Structures are given as C-alpha cells and as structure tokens.
C-alpha cells in the first residue's frame, strides 16, 4: 500500500527512497519497544520502592511482609526478556 506526504497541501506519493527510509524508521521504533517498556516498568517499580524507603531507615524495624514486598519489587524485572512479559507483569501487593 503506497504512503503519501503533504506538499503544499497536496498529497504526494512517497518515492522508493522515502519509503525505504520510513520503513527503516518504523523498524527502529519497533526494535526499541522492549527497551521503552522495561524502562517504564523500572520507573514505576523504583517509585514504589521509594515510597517505602522511610520504613527501612535504621531507626525502624522492617516487617517481614514489607521486606518480602520490597524484595519482590526488586526482583520484578528478573526473567523479563520480551515485551509481552513486561506488559503482563504481576505487581506484588503492598502490605
């Protein structure tokens, strides 16, 4: 299916070179999907860990449930090697 661009308000079909360049851009974007997904997951995971950091200060005793929760968050990215696994991750429940 041919692709088009707008030139001065008129639709013009892309040349073969432009089609190839666009295909390369789309392939590069698709190839980076996993990296973007895992980065988003890590941002959320790091925020959840940070929300409980005050509980792990030296003047507090961390409960076993909270220790398990924080460790589960740290281990969340283990074994995630496809975008499907990243999108279907099961988040631990905060005690």
N, C-alpha and C positions, 0 to 999 in steps of 0.2 A: 504494500500500500504506500503510495507516494506521500511524502510530507511536504508541507508548504511553510513559507515565511511571508511576512508582510513587508512589502517595499512600497513606501509612499502610499499606504492604504490599499495596495493591490496584492492579492495572493499570488505568489510566485513559487513554482515547484523548486525544491532543493536540488542542487546539482549532485552528481555522483560523489564528488569530493565532500560536499557539505553533508550528504547522507552518511558517508563513512565517518566523518568527524563526529556527527551526532550519535551514531552507533557506538563509537569509542567512549563518548561521554556517558552514555547510558550504561555501558558495561562497567565503567569505572565506578559509577554511582552504585550499581548493584553489587559490585565486589566489596564495597565498603559498608554494606548493610549490617553485617555481623559486628564490625568494629563500632558502628554507631549504636547498635542495640546494647552491646555489652557495656559501653561507656555510660549509657543512660541507666542501665541496671546498677552499675557501680556507684553512680551519683546518688541514687535512691538508697542503696544499701549503706553507703557512708553517712548519709543524713540520719538514717535510723540508728546506726551505731552511735553517732554523735549525740543524739537525743538521750542516750543512756549513759554517756561518759561520766556525768556527775555522780552516778551511782558507784562507779569504780574508783573513786578517789580514795586516798589512803586512810581517811577517817571514816569510811563506810565499809561495811561488810556486805559484799555482793551475795545475793541469794543464789542458790543452786539453779533455780529456774531462770534467773536473769543471766547467769553465767552461760547456761545452755543456749539461751536465746541469742546472746551476743556471739557465741561461737558459731551458731547456725548461720547467722548473718555473714560472718567472716568466711565460712565455708560455702556460701551460696554459689559462688562462681566456679567452684570445682566441677570439672566434667562438662562445662558448657562449651561446646565446640561447634554448634550450629545455631543459626538464628531461630529455628523452631524451638530448640531447648531454652534459649534465652526468653522467647516470648511466652513459654509455658512454665516458667519457673514457679515453684510453690514457695511463697514467702512464709517464714516462721511467724507464729503468733506471739505477740508481746505479752508477757505475764502481767 
